[in-house]
Amino acid sequence: MTTPGATSTVTKVLWNEVSDSQFEELLYSLLEAMGANRLVWRSGTNSGINAADGGRDLEATFNQPTPDGELEQQKWWIECKRRSSTLEKSAVQNAVNDALASDIDVLVVATSSRFSNPTRDWVDSRVRDRQGFKVRLWDRDKIESLVRKYPEIAARILPTNLPDSDRLRLLTKRFSELGEEPTVRDADYFWSKRDWLKEQDDTLFFEAIGTFLYFEGIPLPRKRPWWSLIDEGNAAQATQYALVVMPCILPNEKAPRPTENMRAVAAVSRILLGALRVLPPEAAVPLVCSPWNFIKSDAVDLEVIREHSQNILPAILAFMRSELVDPCSTDCLRVTGDPVHEPYSLTPEDFWPLIHKGELRSNSDAIIIEFTESPCTIGFNMGNGCPLVVSNEVNQENLVAQVSMTLKFRSKHPDQTVKKDKLKHLLAQKSGSTATMVYNHGMEYKKIDTSRDDSS
């Protein structure tokens, strides 16, 4: 994978697209990269806003080496002046006069535009005789030179200045190493470029899908179904990436922004769903259950990967089963249940205590009921019960094959019968049934026997 710091160089800032907050954050981060200590907004309010012109001002300390090997502290003031035209001379004069009345060593006036020659001449004459005090005028050319020196900082703050591939690499790198998630703006942008995304190399494509699926969270994404970009040509590689690579970077509890285990499970599960919907069952089973057998590299320890994959696969399959059971049971005469991963509607009994007292009296646990004498709509043998009910014991190979067949069946038959017919059937049931309480997105469950005889 290409390191953004090596290739993602912003050679020219598109200043018309830079907002006030981006300009301020850019200056802050550039100063930080230059080695500033105790970098703080210095104006008289907590926000750092200068009441005179609405700009934000910074204070920083730099440690400068002296000829005898010691460090000497320099105090800097930095005034941020984003403008679309030449910065007015009066703004620079006010900044310099304020600084001269203070105990600072360096004043930086930074603008997104330019300084006029009369302004530069005035500064030279005003500070010519002030020993130890310096004024530095950073115009857009100077700032762009710093941007080229610290490309990753600029790329993070000004992503629209980067080529799409470099911008995407930066997003995935910061997510995997720092736990920093993309923004909604990033997700919307790359979803609109999904045809372009599918043409990228496999590594970048899979890293992007994994990053954005983690960002989307636990409920099934409606607006950006990233898994749908997986097709027959990359489904096998997607499966291997999900089960071998992603578990090595997620969850990352040591990252500056630690990532969450359940969201990682959801992301991996949905990559597998995207792959299983196009892979034939005979190919899907070994890829999912034994991904280490398909690694052709001497640089990895296959036994470590085998152990890791075997440890995480049960949770991923449990999440997947719990995701499919409710939509698949819509027209099923055997199973009926609640959505496990979706936000649930608040009843009035929930809503008013939540508004007035901040209390939620009910919980979001789901219940799945299986009528043990009824058939499966898809046609599976129900000897061990419905494979999508997490409390039913199904070996992993059979489960993966049945999930794959379920996805293929539902692509052709999303809903077989009218729902009211199902209701009539359920009301007429006299046979035994089981109930499963599902907790924590399918990771935990409790099976309850609800069987009853005809005389009851």
N, C-alpha and C positions, 0 to 999 in steps of 0.2 A: 504494500500500500504506500502510495506517495505521501511524503510528509509535507503538509501544507506550508510549513515554514520555509521549505526549500523551493517550492514552485509557485505557491499562491501569492505572487507579488502584485500588489496594487501599485501600478506605475503612475496612474493619474487618478486623482479623486474627482468624482462627479459632484462638484460642489453644490449644484442646484438640487441634488437629491439628499443632501445632508441636513438633518434637522438640528435645532438648537441643542437638544439633549444628546444627540449623537456627536456633535462637535465637542461638547463639554466632556463626554465620556472618552472620546478619542484623545483629547489633551491629557486627561487624568491618567489614562492607561499608558500613553507615551512617556509621560514623566515617571510613572512607576517603573517602566521598562528601562529608563535611563538611570535608575538607581536612587530615585527620590525616597527619602525617609519622612515619616510623619506627614504624609500627604493628606491635607484636610481642606475642606471648603472654609474660607477665612472670613467671609463677610459677617456683618453683625447679627445675622439671623441663622437659624439652624439649617435653612436651605442653602445658604451661601449666595443668595441673590443680592446683587448690588442694586440698591433702590434707585440710583441715579440713571442707569441705562438698562436695567433688567438683565445684565450679564451675570455670570457666576465667576467668582474669584477663588483661586487656590493658594495655599501656602505649603511650601515644601522645604525640606532641609537636605542638602547634599554634603557628603563627607569628601573633602578634597585633600589629597596627599600633599604634604609640605616637603621641601628639600631635605629635611632631616628625618624623613620617614614617618612623621606623625600625621594624624588626620585633623583637619580643620573644618569646622562646620560653616557652611554657607546657607544663609536664609534667603529663600526665593519667594517672591510674590508672582503669581501668574494671573493675568486678567484675560478672560475669554470674551471676545467680541465677534460674534458671527454677523457678517454683513453681506449683502448682495452687491454692494458697490464700495468704492474706496472708503476706508475708515476715516471718519471725520477727525480733523486735527485736534479739536477740543477734547475728544475722548482720550487721546494720548496725553495731552497736556494735563488733564485732571489726574490721570493715573500716575504720571511722573511726579507731579507736585505732592500728591498724597504719599508716594513712596519716599520722597526726600524728607518728609516729616516723620518718618518711621526708621526703625533700626534694622533695615534689610540690606542685603548685599547685592541682590540681582532682581530687577523687575523685568518680567516678560509680558509684553502686550501681544497677544495672539489673535489673529483675525483670519477669517475664511476668505477675505478679499485682499486688498493691497494697501500700502501706505503711500501717500503722495511724497514727492521730493521735498516740498516745504516742511512736511511733518518730520522727515528724517533729519533735515537741516536743523530744525528747532531742537530736536532731541540731542543732537551732537553738541550744540552750543550750550544747552542747559546743563548737561552733566559733565562738560569738559574738565571742569576744575574740581569735581567731586571725587576725591581719592577713595578707592575701595567700593565705589557704587557703579553698577553697570546697568544699562537698559538694553534689552534685546527685543528687537521687533521681528516677530514671527509672522510672515505673511503666508499666503497659500503655497508659494514655492518652497519656503522653508519647511512647512508642515509636510508637504509631499515628500521632501527628502527624508524626513523622519519616518514617514509611512513606508518608504522603500527599505529603510533600515530595519524596521520592526513589522514585517508584512503580516504576521499572524494576528497581531493585535488589531491592525487596521482592517484585516479581512473579517475578523469577528464582529467589529463594530459597524463596518461599512460593507456588508455582504453583497450589496448590489453592484459594487465596484469590481467584483471577482467574476471570472468565467464560471459557468454553472458547475462544471466538474470540480473545480477547486473549492467552490463554495460548499458543495456537497461533501467533499472529503474533509473539509474543516469541521462541518457539523458532526459527521460520524466519529471523527477523531476526538473531538471535545466530549462527545457523549461516552465513548468507550473508556477514555482516560480520566475524565473529570466528573462524569455523571451529569454533565450539563445538557439539558434537553433542548431540542429545537423549539422554535416559537410557532404559534399558529400561522404566522405569516410565512415562515419557512415551509411548513407542511402544505399550506395552500399553494404556494409557488411550485413546489416540486410535484404535487399532485397534478397541477395543470401541465407539467412537463413530463408526464408519465410515459408518453411514447418515446421521448428522448431518454428517459431513465432506463427503459428496457433495452436500449442499444448500448449501454455502458458495459464495461467489463464485469464479469461475474462478482468479483470481490466487492467492488463499489456498489453494485446493484443489491447484493444481499445485505451488506452493511447498512445501506439506506433503508431497506425494507424493515430490518430488525430495529433500527433506531426509531423510525416513525411509528411502528406498531407499539413499541414501548411507550412512546409519547402519547398515543391515543388512549391508553389506559385499559381498564378491565371490561367495561361494557363494549359490546360489539360496535366498532366504528360505523356510522351510517354514511358520513360524508366522503370519507377517503378509505375505501376498502383495499388496502395495500396488497393483501394476499392475492387479490384477483390478477395481479401482474405476473404471477407465477404461471408458467405454461409447460407444455410437454417437453420443451427443449431445455428447461432449467430446473424442473421439479426435483430430479434426483440430487442435483447440487444444492438446491434449497434445503432439502431434507438433511443433508449432511451438515450444512452450515448451521441449521437450527439446533441440531443435537450434539454437534461436536464443538463448534466455535462459540456460539452464543452463550452456552453455559460457562465458558471460561471467562467471559467478561461481565456476565450478569448472574446474580446481583453482585454489585461491587460496594461492599460496606465501608471500604477504606477510601473511596473517592471523596473529593471535597464535597460533592453532593451525592451522598450514598443512594444507590438505586434500590428499588423494592423488589422482593422476591416474587410476590404474586403478579405484579405487572410483567416481570420477566417471563413467568410461566405463561401468562396470557399471550405475550408476543410470540414465544416459541410455538405454542399451540396453534396459533393462527397461521404461522408459516406452514406448519404441517398440514393444516386443513387445506391451504392453498395447493400444496403438493399432492395430497391424497385425492383431491377431487379430479386430478388428471392422470395420476399414476395407476396402472393396473394393479390389482391386489397382489398378484404374484411378485411384482417388483417392489411394491410398497412394504410388504412384511419384512424382508431382510434389510431394507434400507433403514427402517425405523427401529427395528429390534436389534440389529447388529451393525450400526453405522461404522464401527471401527474396521470391519472387514473390507471396506471400500476406500480406506486411506492408503495411498501409495506414496509414502514418504518415510524415509529413515530418520527424519528429524524429530519425530514425535514418539512418545512412549505409548504404544497401543494398549498396554495393560492399564495404564492410568486412565486413558480415554474410555476403555471398556467399563471400568469401575465407576467412573463419573457418569457415563451415560445410563448405566443400569440404576444408579441412585436417583437420577432426576426423572427418568421416563415415567414412573408411576404417577407422579404429580401432574405431568403434562397430559397424560392420557386421561386422568381423572377430570382435569379441566375441560378437555375436549368432549368427553362423554356428557358432562354437565351442560356444556354449551349446546349440544345437539338434541338432548332429550326432550326439551319443551317444544321446539319447532317440529320435531319429527313426530311428536305425540298428538299434534293437532287433529289429524284424521285417523289416529290409531285407536282400535277398539281394546287394546291391551293396556296401554299406559296413558296416564294423564298426569300433568304436573305443572309446576310453576317455573318461570324462567329463573335460572340460578345466578347469572352474572349481570342481569339487567337491573337498572334502577326500578324500584317498584312504586306504584301510585300510592299517595298518602290518602288514607281514609279520613273522614272528619275527626274520628277518635284520635288519629295520629296528628292531624294538622294543627288543631287549636292548642293542644298542650305544647307543641313544638314552637308555635308563634308566641304564646304568652309566657311559658316557663322554660323554654329551651329544652324540653324533655321529649324523648321519643319512646312511647310506651311499648310499641310492638317492635319486632325485629324483622330482618330481611331474609331469614332462613326460608328455604324452599321445601315443599313436600312433594314427593313423587309417589303416585299410587299405581300399582301394577296388578291387573286382574289376571290371575295365574292360569285361568282356563281359556282365555281369549287368544285369538291368533295375532300374528304380527303382520302389519300392512305390507311390509317389504317382502315377507316370506321367509324370514329366518326361522330355524329350528329353535324353539324356546325352551329346550331342555334345561338350560341353566338360567333362564330368565332373559329379559331384554338386555342386550350388551351395553346399552347406553345408560342403564341405571347403575350408579356407582357401587351400590351395595351387592350387586350380583358378581360372583367370581367368574372371570373370564380370563384365560391365559392371554398374554400380550399378543402373540401371533394371530390368534383368532380375532382378538379385539381390533387390531389394526386392519385386518382383512374386512371385517364387518363394517368398520367406519368407512373404509374406502368404498364398499358396495352401497352403503347408505347414501353417501354423497352422490354417487353416480345415479342411483335410483331417484333421488330427490331432484336431480337436475332435469329429469324427464317428467317426474310426477310430484310436483311440489305439494299438492293437496288433492287427495283422492276422493273424498266424500264431503257432503254437506255437514257442517258441524252439528246441526240439530239432530241429525241421525245418530251421531256419536252420543249425544246427550241421552237420547232415548235408550240406546244400548246400555249405557252406564247405569241408568236408573233401573233397568230391568235385571241387572246382574244379581245372581244368587250364589255364584261360585266364590271361592276363596280369593283373597287379595292380600297384598303386602304393601306397607307404607314405608317410605324411606325419607327421613328428615336429613336434608343436605345442608351442611354448614361450610363456611369459609370457602366458597366457590368450588365445592366438590372435594376439597382436601380432607374433610371429615364428614361422617354420616352416622346415622343410627337407624337400624332397620327394626320396624315394629310389625309384629304379626297381627293382622286384622281379620284372619279367617273366621268365617261364621257358617253354621250349617243351616239347612233349609227351615228348620223349626224355629230359628231365632226371630 
